[in-house]
Amino acid sequence: MVKPKAGGFNHLVISLGEFLRAILIDTMVPLFVA
């Protein structure tokens, strides 16, 4: 069985965090601007 890379899961979490933050910014900024 091939072991997954140690940084694979962490990278996935970081990517998800960046994605969610981008959505949060895209949704909150218009509210503050308006």
PDB file of N, CA, C and O in Angstrom:
ATOM      1  N   MET A   1       0.851  -1.197   0.000  1.00  0.00           N
ATOM      2  CA  MET A   1       0.000   0.000   0.000  1.00  0.00           C
ATOM      3  C   MET A   1       0.885   1.245   0.000  1.00  0.00           C
ATOM      4  O   MET A   1       1.840   1.339   0.770  1.00  0.00           O
ATOM      5  N   VAL A   2       0.563   2.174  -0.852  1.00  0.00           N
ATOM      6  CA  VAL A   2       1.360   3.402  -0.948  1.00  0.00           C
ATOM      7  C   VAL A   2       0.833   4.419   0.054  1.00  0.00           C
ATOM      8  O   VAL A   2      -0.357   4.734   0.073  1.00  0.00           O
ATOM      9  N   LYS A   3       1.731   4.923   0.880  1.00  0.00           N
ATOM     10  CA  LYS A   3       1.318   5.933   1.869  1.00  0.00           C
ATOM     11  C   LYS A   3       1.176   7.295   1.189  1.00  0.00           C
ATOM     12  O   LYS A   3       2.022   7.671   0.377  1.00  0.00           O
ATOM     13  N   PRO A   4       0.125   8.029   1.510  1.00  0.00           N
ATOM     14  CA  PRO A   4      -0.040   9.369   0.939  1.00  0.00           C
ATOM     15  C   PRO A   4       1.013  10.322   1.486  1.00  0.00           C
ATOM     16  O   PRO A   4       1.556  10.095   2.567  1.00  0.00           O
ATOM     17  N   LYS A   5       1.299  11.363   0.763  1.00  0.00           N
ATOM     18  CA  LYS A   5       2.290  12.338   1.217  1.00  0.00           C
ATOM     19  C   LYS A   5       1.796  13.036   2.485  1.00  0.00           C
ATOM     20  O   LYS A   5       0.606  13.312   2.635  1.00  0.00           O
ATOM     21  N   ALA A   6       2.716  13.309   3.372  1.00  0.00           N
ATOM     22  CA  ALA A   6       2.353  13.919   4.653  1.00  0.00           C
ATOM     23  C   ALA A   6       1.718  15.296   4.446  1.00  0.00           C
ATOM     24  O   ALA A   6       0.800  15.682   5.169  1.00  0.00           O
ATOM     25  N   GLY A   7       2.223  16.035   3.444  1.00  0.00           N
ATOM     26  CA  GLY A   7       1.732  17.400   3.230  1.00  0.00           C
ATOM     27  C   GLY A   7       0.476  17.454   2.373  1.00  0.00           C
ATOM     28  O   GLY A   7      -0.074  18.533   2.154  1.00  0.00           O
ATOM     29  N   GLY A   8       0.018  16.317   1.890  1.00  0.00           N
ATOM     30  CA  GLY A   8      -1.145  16.306   1.003  1.00  0.00           C
ATOM     31  C   GLY A   8      -2.395  16.823   1.692  1.00  0.00           C
ATOM     32  O   GLY A   8      -3.084  17.696   1.164  1.00  0.00           O
ATOM     33  N   PHE A   9      -2.689  16.288   2.870  1.00  0.00           N
ATOM     34  CA  PHE A   9      -3.902  16.697   3.590  1.00  0.00           C
ATOM     35  C   PHE A   9      -3.813  18.153   4.023  1.00  0.00           C
ATOM     36  O   PHE A   9      -4.780  18.908   3.914  1.00  0.00           O
ATOM     37  N   ASN A  10      -2.633  18.537   4.520  1.00  0.00           N
ATOM     38  CA  ASN A  10      -2.455  19.923   4.955  1.00  0.00           C
ATOM     39  C   ASN A  10      -2.643  20.883   3.791  1.00  0.00           C
ATOM     40  O   ASN A  10      -3.248  21.944   3.943  1.00  0.00           O
ATOM     41  N   HIS A  11      -2.125  20.507   2.631  1.00  0.00           N
ATOM     42  CA  HIS A  11      -2.257  21.352   1.447  1.00  0.00           C
ATOM     43  C   HIS A  11      -3.723  21.483   1.061  1.00  0.00           C
ATOM     44  O   HIS A  11      -4.172  22.548   0.638  1.00  0.00           O
ATOM     45  N   LEU A  12      -4.467  20.386   1.211  1.00  0.00           N
ATOM     46  CA  LEU A  12      -5.887  20.395   0.874  1.00  0.00           C
ATOM     47  C   LEU A  12      -6.641  21.334   1.805  1.00  0.00           C
ATOM     48  O   LEU A  12      -7.502  22.098   1.368  1.00  0.00           O
ATOM     49  N   VAL A  13      -6.311  21.271   3.094  1.00  0.00           N
ATOM     50  CA  VAL A  13      -6.970  22.135   4.077  1.00  0.00           C
ATOM     51  C   VAL A  13      -6.666  23.602   3.795  1.00  0.00           C
ATOM     52  O   VAL A  13      -7.551  24.454   3.867  1.00  0.00           O
ATOM     53  N   ILE A  14      -5.406  23.888   3.475  1.00  0.00           N
ATOM     54  CA  ILE A  14      -5.005  25.265   3.183  1.00  0.00           C
ATOM     55  C   ILE A  14      -5.724  25.764   1.928  1.00  0.00           C
ATOM     56  O   ILE A  14      -6.186  26.904   1.891  1.00  0.00           O
ATOM     57  N   SER A  15      -5.820  24.919   0.910  1.00  0.00           N
ATOM     58  CA  SER A  15      -6.488  25.306  -0.322  1.00  0.00           C
ATOM     59  C   SER A  15      -7.966  25.576  -0.044  1.00  0.00           C
ATOM     60  O   SER A  15      -8.537  26.533  -0.568  1.00  0.00           O
ATOM     61  N   LEU A  16      -8.581  24.732   0.779  1.00  0.00           N
ATOM     62  CA  LEU A  16      -9.987  24.914   1.119  1.00  0.00           C
ATOM     63  C   LEU A  16     -10.167  26.204   1.906  1.00  0.00           C
ATOM     64  O   LEU A  16     -11.131  26.939   1.691  1.00  0.00           O
ATOM     65  N   GLY A  17      -9.245  26.476   2.812  1.00  0.00           N
ATOM     66  CA  GLY A  17      -9.322  27.697   3.606  1.00  0.00           C
ATOM     67  C   GLY A  17      -9.215  28.937   2.723  1.00  0.00           C
ATOM     68  O   GLY A  17      -9.954  29.904   2.911  1.00  0.00           O
ATOM     69  N   GLU A  18      -8.297  28.906   1.765  1.00  0.00           N
ATOM     70  CA  GLU A  18      -8.142  30.029   0.844  1.00  0.00           C
ATOM     71  C   GLU A  18      -9.408  30.215   0.009  1.00  0.00           C
ATOM     72  O   GLU A  18      -9.833  31.342  -0.248  1.00  0.00           O
ATOM     73  N   PHE A  19     -10.011  29.090  -0.413  1.00  0.00           N
ATOM     74  CA  PHE A  19     -11.226  29.141  -1.226  1.00  0.00           C
ATOM     75  C   PHE A  19     -12.381  29.744  -0.433  1.00  0.00           C
ATOM     76  O   PHE A  19     -13.116  30.592  -0.940  1.00  0.00           O
ATOM     77  N   LEU A  20     -12.535  29.306   0.802  1.00  0.00           N
ATOM     78  CA  LEU A  20     -13.618  29.827   1.642  1.00  0.00           C
ATOM     79  C   LEU A  20     -13.397  31.297   1.954  1.00  0.00           C
ATOM     80  O   LEU A  20     -14.344  32.083   1.992  1.00  0.00           O
ATOM     81  N   ARG A  21     -12.124  31.667   2.179  1.00  0.00           N
ATOM     82  CA  ARG A  21     -11.832  33.075   2.474  1.00  0.00           C
ATOM     83  C   ARG A  21     -12.157  33.947   1.272  1.00  0.00           C
ATOM     84  O   ARG A  21     -12.664  35.057   1.429  1.00  0.00           O
ATOM     85  N   ALA A  22     -11.869  33.451   0.071  1.00  0.00           N
ATOM     86  CA  ALA A  22     -12.164  34.208  -1.144  1.00  0.00           C
ATOM     87  C   ALA A  22     -13.668  34.421  -1.275  1.00  0.00           C
ATOM     88  O   ALA A  22     -14.121  35.508  -1.633  1.00  0.00           O
ATOM     89  N   ILE A  23     -14.443  33.370  -0.980  1.00  0.00           N
ATOM     90  CA  ILE A  23     -15.907  33.487  -1.059  1.00  0.00           C
ATOM     91  C   ILE A  23     -16.394  34.478  -0.010  1.00  0.00           C
ATOM     92  O   ILE A  23     -17.267  35.303  -0.281  1.00  0.00           O
ATOM     93  N   LEU A  24     -15.824  34.392   1.194  1.00  0.00           N
ATOM     94  CA  LEU A  24     -16.233  35.294   2.269  1.00  0.00           C
ATOM     95  C   LEU A  24     -15.969  36.747   1.879  1.00  0.00           C
ATOM     96  O   LEU A  24     -16.813  37.615   2.101  1.00  0.00           O
ATOM     97  N   ILE A  25     -14.802  37.010   1.299  1.00  0.00           N
ATOM     98  CA  ILE A  25     -14.453  38.364   0.866  1.00  0.00           C
ATOM     99  C   ILE A  25     -15.411  38.823  -0.230  1.00  0.00           C
ATOM    100  O   ILE A  25     -15.880  39.960  -0.204  1.00  0.00           O
ATOM    101  N   ASP A  26     -15.704  37.949  -1.191  1.00  0.00           N
ATOM    102  CA  ASP A  26     -16.571  38.302  -2.313  1.00  0.00           C
ATOM    103  C   ASP A  26     -17.989  38.602  -1.842  1.00  0.00           C
ATOM    104  O   ASP A  26     -18.706  39.372  -2.480  1.00  0.00           O
ATOM    105  N   THR A  27     -18.397  37.993  -0.720  1.00  0.00           N
ATOM    106  CA  THR A  27     -19.765  38.202  -0.244  1.00  0.00           C
ATOM    107  C   THR A  27     -19.857  39.360   0.752  1.00  0.00           C
ATOM    108  O   THR A  27     -20.881  40.040   0.817  1.00  0.00           O
ATOM    109  N   MET A  28     -18.796  39.585   1.524  1.00  0.00           N
ATOM    110  CA  MET A  28     -18.837  40.623   2.558  1.00  0.00           C
ATOM    111  C   MET A  28     -18.469  42.001   2.022  1.00  0.00           C
ATOM    112  O   MET A  28     -19.060  43.000   2.432  1.00  0.00           O
ATOM    113  N   VAL A  29     -17.501  42.068   1.111  1.00  0.00           N
ATOM    114  CA  VAL A  29     -17.056  43.366   0.588  1.00  0.00           C
ATOM    115  C   VAL A  29     -18.204  44.166  -0.033  1.00  0.00           C
ATOM    116  O   VAL A  29     -18.338  45.350   0.276  1.00  0.00           O
ATOM    117  N   PRO A  30     -19.045  43.568  -0.903  1.00  0.00           N
ATOM    118  CA  PRO A  30     -20.162  44.327  -1.477  1.00  0.00           C
ATOM    119  C   PRO A  30     -21.109  44.864  -0.393  1.00  0.00           C
ATOM    120  O   PRO A  30     -21.692  45.935  -0.559  1.00  0.00           O
ATOM    121  N   LEU A  31     -21.263  44.140   0.692  1.00  0.00           N
ATOM    122  CA  LEU A  31     -22.145  44.593   1.774  1.00  0.00           C
ATOM    123  C   LEU A  31     -21.573  45.840   2.443  1.00  0.00           C
ATOM    124  O   LEU A  31     -22.308  46.773   2.765  1.00  0.00           O
ATOM    125  N   PHE A  32     -20.252  45.847   2.648  1.00  0.00           N
ATOM    126  CA  PHE A  32     -19.626  47.016   3.275  1.00  0.00           C
ATOM    127  C   PHE A  32     -19.595  48.195   2.303  1.00  0.00           C
ATOM    128  O   PHE A  32     -19.793  49.342   2.703  1.00  0.00           O
ATOM    129  N   VAL A  33     -19.346  47.905   1.023  1.00  0.00           N
ATOM    130  CA  VAL A  33     -19.282  48.973   0.019  1.00  0.00           C
ATOM    131  C   VAL A  33     -20.661  49.596  -0.158  1.00  0.00           C
ATOM    132  O   VAL A  33     -20.797  50.816  -0.253  1.00  0.00           O
ATOM    133  N   ALA A  34     -21.682  48.742  -0.200  1.00  0.00           N
ATOM    134  CA  ALA A  34     -23.056  49.232  -0.350  1.00  0.00           C
ATOM    135  C   ALA A  34     -23.528  49.772   1.005  1.00  0.00           C
ATOM    136  O   ALA A  34     -24.660  50.239   1.123  1.00  0.00           O
TER     137      ALA A  34
END
